[in-house]
Amino acid sequence: MTIKVGDKVPTATLKVMSEAGPANATTEELFGKGKVVMFAVPGAFTPTCSARHLPGFVEHAADLKAKGVDRIVCMSVNDVFVMDAWGKAGQVNGHLVMAADGNGEFTAALGLELDASGFGMGKRSQRFAMVTENGTVTHLCVEQGGEFKVSSAEHVLSLL
């Protein structure tokens, strides 16, 4: 079942890169307090994700925070090392949390998996954005096949 507005964010553990190396980040830590914007992409370093999705959130990070957003999380079904390298390449500079859902367990718990086997990518996340407040989903914007509209930073800003 797909998560919906009004639902609590499911319990899961993602990986983030810390100064000491890979670290666990629970969904309670990431989403439990405050207003959080999370956007998910099918794959780090893929064309739309790298050229438009990530850069939009980097560019608008200050605008989102001015609207009361406490944390911006970028998530993909990639490993923590790939997410860290992508964050560096995308000049995230600490403005976003680059979270890895390496096994796709959180993505599955959200009900937002994408079978990208036809592209040689296996199970991934659909492209989406969600806004949470104190762990409850207040907005959920899931893209339709191949589109990039409702999960953009600009669209999310328009919702806040």
Backbone hydrogen bonds, N-H to C=O, Kabsch-Sander energy under -0.5 kcal/mol:
donor,donor_aa,acceptor,acceptor_aa,energy
3,I,110,L,-2.8
6,G,137,V,-2.9
7,D,4,K,-2.3
9,V,135,G,-2.8
14,L,25,A,-2.9
15,K,100,A,-2.3
16,V,23,A,-2.6
18,S,16,V,-0.5
18,S,21,G,-2.5
21,G,18,S,-1.4
23,A,16,V,-3.0
25,A,14,L,-2.5
27,T,12,A,-2.3
30,L,26,T,-2.3
31,F,27,T,-2.9
32,G,27,T,-0.5
32,G,28,E,-1.7
36,V,34,G,-0.5
36,V,132,T,-2.5
37,V,71,R,-2.4
38,M,36,V,-0.5
38,M,130,M,-3.0
39,F,73,V,-2.7
40,A,128,F,-3.1
41,V,75,M,-2.0
46,T,43,G,-1.5
50,S,46,T,-2.8
51,A,47,P,-2.7
52,R,48,T,-2.2
53,H,48,T,-2.3
54,L,49,C,-2.6
56,G,52,R,-1.7
57,F,53,H,-1.4
58,V,54,L,-2.2
59,E,55,P,-2.9
60,H,56,G,-1.9
61,A,58,V,-1.0
64,L,60,H,-2.6
65,K,61,A,-2.4
66,A,62,A,-2.1
67,K,63,D,-0.9
67,K,64,L,-0.8
68,G,65,K,-1.7
69,V,64,L,-1.9
70,D,35,K,-2.9
71,R,35,K,-1.3
73,V,37,V,-3.0
74,C,97,V,-3.2
75,M,39,F,-2.5
75,M,73,V,-0.5
76,S,99,A,-1.4
77,V,41,V,-0.6
78,N,76,S,-2.0
83,M,79,D,-2.3
84,D,80,V,-2.2
85,A,81,F,-2.3
86,W,82,V,-2.7
87,G,83,M,-2.3
88,K,84,D,-2.1
89,A,85,A,-2.7
90,G,86,W,-2.4
91,Q,88,K,-1.4
92,V,87,G,-2.7
95,H,92,V,-2.4
97,V,72,I,-2.9
98,M,96,L,-0.6
99,A,74,C,-3.1
99,A,97,V,-0.9
100,A,15,K,-3.2
101,D,76,S,-2.7
104,G,101,D,-2.1
108,A,104,G,-2.3
109,A,105,E,-2.1
110,L,106,F,-1.9
111,G,107,T,-0.8
111,G,108,A,-0.7
112,L,107,T,-2.1
114,L,124,R,-2.6
116,A,114,L,-1.1
116,A,122,G,-2.6
119,F,116,A,-1.8
120,G,117,S,-1.9
121,M,116,A,-2.2
124,R,114,L,-3.2
126,Q,112,L,-2.8
128,F,40,A,-1.6
128,F,126,Q,-0.6
129,A,141,C,-1.9
130,M,38,M,-3.0
131,V,139,H,-2.2
132,T,36,V,-2.8
133,E,136,T,-2.6
134,N,34,G,-2.7
135,G,31,F,-1.3
136,T,133,E,-1.6
137,V,7,D,-3.0
138,T,131,V,-3.2
139,H,131,V,-1.6
141,C,129,A,-3.2
142,V,140,L,-0.5
143,E,127,R,-2.5
143,E,141,C,-0.5
147,E,144,Q,-2.9
152,S,149,K,-1.3
156,V,152,S,-2.5
157,L,153,A,-2.6
158,S,154,E,-1.6
159,L,155,H,-0.8
159,L,156,V,-1.2
160,L,156,V,-0.8
160,L,157,L,-0.9
